[in-house]
Amino acid sequence: MAVLDSLDEIDEMAAELADRFGPIPDPVDNLLYQLRTKVLARKAGVAGITTEAGQIQIRFPEGNGQARPQLQRYLGQGVRVSRKGVWLGRDMTTHDWQVALVQTLEKLQMINDGDQN
């Protein structure tokens, strides 16, 4: 699984596992989620994802010149943009913060790709 490097490959692996073994158990589903966020983070050009003080931080690479006010408006109220990254609160259910993380990474990828519609 560690060599999977695209969302399509991860989805194919999940489908194959489900086809062979039935419903995917939570630990495997969590691993697939981690692989998906790793791919999304790479595509978004982020330096890393960590947790600190009960929040999730999506760290920008050093020297990232993101315009903070514009980025804050683009990402919306559910996040806080700082000089070094984007912060997501974890004061929600596991499913909700996982969805919020993926959505934020997808938006950052659109910025990285130059498409901010």
For each residue, the residues with C-beta under 8 A, 3 or more apart:
1: 4 13 31 32 35
2:
3:
4: 1 9 10 13 35 39
5: 9 39
6: 9 10 39
7: 10 11 36 39 40
8: 11 12
9: 4 5 6 12 13
10: 4 6 7 13 14 32 35 36 39
11: 7 8 14 15
12: 8 9 15 16
13: 1 4 9 10 16 17 32
14: 10 11 17 18 24 32
15: 11 12 18 19
16: 12 13 19 20
17: 13 14 20 21 24 28
18: 14 15 21 22 23 24
19: 15 16
20: 16 17
21: 17 18 24
22: 18
23: 18
24: 14 17 18 21 28 29 32
25: 28 29
26: 29 30
27: 30 31
28: 17 24 25 31 32
29: 24 25 26 32 33
30: 26 27 33 34
31: 1 27 28 34 35
32: 1 10 13 14 24 28 29 35 36
33: 29 30 36 37 98
34: 30 31 37 38
35: 1 4 10 31 32 38 39
36: 7 10 32 33 39 40 102
37: 33 34 40 41 49 101 102 105
38: 34 35 41 42
39: 4 5 6 7 10 35 36 42 43
40: 7 36 37 43 44 102 105 106 109
41: 37 38 44 46 48 49 58 105
42: 38 39 45 46
43: 39 40 105 109 112
44: 40 41 58 105 106 108 109 111 112
45: 42 61 108 109 112
46: 41 42 49 58 59 60 61 85 105 108
47: 59 60 61 62 85
48: 41 58 59
49: 37 41 46 56 57 58 59 101
50: 56 57 59
51: 54 55 56 57 90
52: 55 57
53:
54: 51 89 90 91
55: 51 52 87 88 89 90
56: 49 50 51 87 88 89 90 97 101
57: 49 50 51 52 84 85 86 87 88
58: 41 44 46 48 49 85 86 87 88 101 104 105 108
59: 46 47 48 49 50 84 85
60: 46 47 64 66 84 85 86
61: 45 46 47 64
62: 47
63:
64: 60 61
65:
66: 60 71 81 111
67: 70 71
68: 71 72 81 82 83
69: 72 73
70: 67 73 74
71: 66 67 68 74 75 81 86 111
72: 68 69 75 79 80 81
73: 69 70 76
74: 70 71 107 111 116
75: 71 72 78 79 81 86 104 107 108
76: 73 79
77:
78: 75 88 89 100 104
79: 72 75 76 86 87 88 100 104
80: 72 86 87
81: 66 68 71 72 75 85 86 87
82: 68 85 86 87
83: 68
84: 57 59 60
85: 46 47 57 58 59 60 81 82
86: 57 58 60 71 75 79 80 81 82 104 108
87: 55 56 57 58 79 80 81 82
88: 55 56 57 58 78 79 97 100 101 104
89: 54 55 56 78 92 97
90: 51 54 55 56 97
91: 54
92: 89 96 97 100
93: 96 97
94: 97 98
95: 98 99
96: 92 93 99 100
97: 56 88 89 90 92 93 94 100 101
98: 33 94 95 101 102
99: 95 96 102 103
100: 78 79 88 92 96 97 103 104
101: 37 49 56 58 88 97 98 104 105
102: 36 37 40 98 99 105 106
103: 99 100 106 107
104: 58 75 78 79 86 88 100 101 107 108
105: 37 40 41 43 44 46 58 101 102 108 109
106: 40 44 102 103 109 110
107: 74 75 103 104 110 111
108: 44 45 46 58 75 86 104 105 111 112
109: 40 43 44 45 105 106 112 113
110: 106 107 113 115 116 117
111: 44 66 71 74 107 108 114 115 116
112: 43 44 45 108 109
113: 109 110
114: 111
115: 110 111
116: 74 110 111
117: 110
